[in-house]
Structures are given as C-alpha cells and as structure tokens.
C-alpha cells in the first residue's frame, strides 16, 4: 500500500509543476498509440492485394498502400524522436527545477534544530537523489498510458478481423503476465537480500578512496584490513548473485515451457482461421506481426509497472523531507531592554537520552558582553545555540527581545545576529564572495549588491593581506585557486562578522585556529567591533573573558557559577580553579622560553 501511495503522491506532486508540459508530452506520444493500428491495416491491404494480383489493376493500386505504410511509419518515428527529445531536454528540466525549488524552500523553512541531527543531512541528500525518481515515475506513467492505448487499439483491431481472435490476445499475453509477475517478486527479494553486503562494499570502498581518510589509514597500516573488508563484501555479493542467476535459470526453463504451450495454441488458432477462410492471407500476416508486437507491448508494460514500483520506493525520501514538521513563529524579533531571558530551560538533542542543558535560568541585557565558558561537553555551545535562536527549549520558558521564542520567526532572529562559529565555512568562491555572502539577503527585495569598499575594509580589519583585488582571488584548489591555512580561513570568518554589522555578535571559539601570539591582538579588535553591541562569546580560553560583563560557567549541562571576572575569582570556586590550571600552562611555557 505504501508503494502505491508514493506513486500517487509522486504524480500529484510532479504533474502540477509543469501541467502544460506534461500535456504536450502526452500529445507528442499519442501518435505512437494509434498509428500502429493504421500500419496493421495497411499491411493487411498490401499483402491481400499482392496475393490477389490482377494485371488489369493500375500500378498505383498496389504501390499506394505501400507508400502510405512507409509514410505512417516515418511519421510515427518522427513523433517518437520529438517526444523523447522534449522529455529529456524540456519537460524533465522544468520538473527537476521545480523539485529542486521545493527542496530548497522546505530546507529554508525547517527549523535549524534539525541540523543537530545527523540523520537530517541524509534525509536532504536522499531527497535530492529521490527527485530523479519522481521524474522517472511521471515519465513511466505517461509511457504506460501510451502502451495501454496501443494494446487496446491493436486488440480491438484484431477482433474486427474475427471475434475469436480475442483468444489470440489472451494466448499471447498470459505467459508474459505470469512471467513478469514472478520476475518482479524474485527481483524484489534479491534486492532486499543484497542491500547489506552492497552497503558494506560501498562503505569499504569509500575508506580506500576518500582523501580525508587515506592519510590516517596509511599511517595506521590498515589498508589491507579495509581491503579485506571490501573483498569480503564483494564475494558475498557474488555468491548471492550466483544463487539468483541459478534460480532465474530454473524459473526461466519452466516459463519457457508455459510460453511454448500458449504460443502453440495461438499459432494453431491463426492457422485454423486461415484454413477455414475466416481470415485472409493479409490478416494472417497481421497476426504474425501482432504476435511479436503484443508480446513486446506486454513486456514493456510490466517492465514499466515494475520500474514504477521501484521508483515509488526510491522517491519516499523526498516525501520524508516534505513531511518534516515546520516549527516557526509569526512574529519578528524587536529590540528591547533585554536581549534574552531564560527561566528553568532544559534541552535534549534528538536521539539522546541525556539532557544537554538542565534548569537554566539567566537574563542577558541589551549591550551586555557575556562569556560562556566550561570544559568540553559542559553545554556551553548548546546554550549559545539557544541564545542565538538555533534551538527551541524542550522545557521551561525563553524570551528573546521580550517575546516568547516559540512565537518568533527564525529568520528574523538570525537577521539580528552576526556570528563566527568554531566550524566556520570554507567556501570555494572568490575571496570577496567569501566576505559578501555573510550579508547578501534582503528579505523583501532579494539579494543585496556587494559593497567592495566594505569588503576590503573587513579584510584589512581581520589582517587578511592580499596582493590583488579580492574579487580576483579564487579560494580552494578544487577550482584552481589558492589553498589557505586554518588560521587564514578563520581570519576570513572573522572578516565576515565585520562586514555583516549586526547588533548581536556571537563568537564560538573565534580564535581556535589563530596563533596564540596574535590571539590577544584579535581579541582587542573584537572588543572594538563589539562596542555598544550585545556579545555572546563561547570559549575555553579564559584569558579572553576578563572584560566580559557576565561570565556564565557551565558544568555538566548546568550553570555552576555566574558573575564578572573579579566576582568569580573572589568566590574561589570552579571558575577560579580552572583559571588557575590554565595559568600554570602559560607560566610553564614562559619558563621554558626563558
């Protein structure tokens, strides 16, 4: 039932994207459904006139149906060629673009909370791949409709020659139907049986060929181990394929016998009607032609049916994405006296049994500089995601700008924030585009024009030195450009925050890839950039938090301590202890350098 449901949903989705294109494609294909009947009629006429040759008849009497037969054949082939070209280079492209647009639109509407679930990325990628199968489903449906019309028209014409010929159609079709039904059943079973080893084979091959993994595998000397995994999966697949081939061979012999019986019955009926004079020699020749064509029609029809069922399964990933819940409010974020207020907020990531945050309560005022610190896994990044609008609290109440977070549109929140993330983007674009993409969207008027003067100012501010114009420098060796170090890429990420210019700044380990000797200089620039703005700084380097108005110390998903630097040091608690431990390392390094 699910397969049929997916096929129905696929057609309902695809047809409205380009309805006139679908109708035009159908019209171009229709001649292929009706013209074969006229060809059979002309074939009968040609053979009957030749068998009853009379020298008294003019030459045109015999040659006219031959020329008409050739002409109709050429017309049918022309329509087949045009329809195929239109399908591949016209209709298909329109539908693909329409489906891509739906994927992008859905992705833009989906809460960013999904992005913390690794399964979401698989859903999006599978949906993109599934869009191809949606198009195939629609195309196969059109081809199947044409085949049904062709079958009905040919069968109807044959019965006009003699009513008993409906048995001829039955004798030809029954063995094909039985064979195809069994073939589909065993093919489906074979595909299900080979999925696990095929996945293991693909996974092992990716290990052997992926550049980002190759270095580690070679270093560990694990190449032979992975290769053995790959070969083991190959051997298992080969074994299952051989079993399938032997089974098909046995089934093929059985159905060959069934086919022979039914085909003999069809041939006997043809000969009987000819001997009795119920059909002419021309009608007999038509039956011989129809014998092969009807068989081919039924084979194609069942092949299409099987393929439609398969594409129905493969397209399910597209509907999985389309059916993801959209949780977005209708109000825009407004500037208020407070940026954020959290009361007893908790959060748990999807598919996790442990809460990432427990009972968080705090207030962040507009223009306040807040640092969030703690050990790895303490919950500081999760808290920053909540404060920047990425996540919705699982429990408790949270307000941004004085409005319940659940009532706010995500886009309006993000439009107030400029951010530098620990996992910053390395975009294989020009240097200028890497800066400009941080502020491209005008939600009312489309894309903004890039401000090249401001791009250059941002690069200069982040100390990214270029020997030429930034719009002429391509980054990334994949496109023949320059490859940068981690520190250079992070400087570009910082330059994006300068270019974007928003009243809320989020910095998540903004100098993790920067040389320690330059780190304090960059923090000084960040403080200049943050003048009169609300700042959220996530870091494990405590030296950067001394100027913060408020330091939130996270431990095991909860707030362990909160206050400014001097207050926390006077407490001599958790913050003071980790500060002391970090200072020891700097002192030790200082001793070694003396």
C-alpha positions, 0 to 999 in steps of 0.5 A: 500500500505504501508503494502505491501511495508514493506513486500517487503522491509522486504524480500529484506532486510532479504533474502540477509543476509543469501541467502544460508540459506534461500535456504536450508530452502526452500529445507528442506520444499519442501518435505512437498509440494509434498509428500502429493500428493504421500500419496493421491495416495497411499491411493487411491491404498490401499483402491481400492485394499482392496475393490477389494480383490482377494485371488489369489493376493500375500500378498505383493500386498496389504501390499506394498502400505501400507508400502510405505504410512507409509514410505512417511509419516515418511519421510515427518515428518522427513523433517518437524522436520529438517526444523523447527529445522534449522529455529529456531536454524540456519537460524533465528540466522544468520538473527537476527545477521545480523539485529542486525549488521545493527542496530548497524552500522546505530546507529554508523553512525547517527549523535549524534544530534539525541540523543537530541531527545527523540523520537530517543531512541524509534525509536532504541528500536522499531527497535530492537523489529521490527527485530523479525518481519522481521524474522517472515515475511521471515519465513511466506513467505517461509511457504506460498510458501510451502502451495501454492505448496501443494494446487496446487499439491493436486488440480491438483491431484484431477482433474486427478481423474475427471475434475469436481472435480475442483468444489470440490476445489472451494466448499471447499475453498470459505467459508474459503476465505470469512471467513478469509477475514472478520476475518482479517478486524474485527481483524484489527479494534479491534486492532486499537480500543484497542491500547489506553486503552492497552497503558494506562494499560501498562503505569499504570502498569509500575508506580506500578512496576518500582523501580525508581518510587515506592519510590516517589509514596509511599511517595506521597500516590498515589498508589491507584490513579495509581491503579485506573488508571490501573483498569480503563484501564483494564475494558475498555479493557474488555468491548471492548473485550466483544463487539468483542467476541459478534460480532465474535459470530454473524459473526461466526453463519452466516459463519457457515451457508455459510460453511454448504451450500458449504460443502453440495454441495461438499459432494453431488458432491463426492457422485454423482461421486461415484454413477455414477462410475466416481470415485472409492471407493479409490478416494472417500476416497481421497476426504474425506481426501482432504476435511479436508486437503484443508480446513486446507491448506486454513486456514493456508494460510490466517492465514499466509497472515494475520500474514504477514500483521501484521508483515509488520506493526510491522517491519516499525520501523526498516525501520524508523531507516534505513531511518534516514538521515546520516549527516557526513563529509569526512574529519578528524579533524587536529590540528591547531592554533585554536581549534574552531571558531564560527561566528553568530551560532544559534541552535534549538533542534528538536521539539522546537520552541525556539532557544537554542543558538542565534548569537554566535560568539567566537574563542577558541585557541589551549591550551586555558582553557575556562569556560562556565558558566550561570544559568540553561537553559542559553545554556551553555551545548548546546554550549559545545555540539557544541564545542565538535562536538555533534551538527551541527549549524542550522545557521551561520558558525563553524570551528573546527581545521580550517575546516568547521564542516559540512565537518568533520567526527564525529568520528574523532572529538570525537577521539580528545576529552576526556570528563566527562559529568554531566550524566556520565555512570554507567556501570555494568562491572568490575571496570577496564572495567569501566576505559578501555572502555573510550579508547578501539577503534582503528579505523583501527585495532579494539579494543585496549588491556587494559593497567592495569598499566594505569588503576590503575594509573587513579584510584589512580589519581581520589582517587578511593581506592580499596582493590583488583585488579580492574579487580576483582571488579564487579560494580552494584548489578544487577550482584552481585557486589558492589553498589557505591555512586554518588560521587564514580561513578563520581570519576570513570568518572573522572578516565576515562578522565585520562586514555583516554589522549586526547588533548581536555578535556571537563568537564560538571559539573565534580564535581556535585556529589563530596563533596564540601570539596574535590571539590577544591582538584579535581579541582587542579588535573584537572588543572594538567591533563589539562596542555598544553591541550585545556579545555572546562569546563561547570559549575555553580560553579564559584569558579572553573573558576578563572584560566580559560583563557576565561570565556564565560557567557551565558544568555538566549541562548546568550553570555552576557559577555566574558573575564578572571576572573579579566576582568569580575569582573572589568566590574561589570556586570552579571558575577560579580553579580552572583559571588557575590550571590554565595559568600554570600552562602559560607560566610553564611555557614562559619558563621554558622560553626563558 
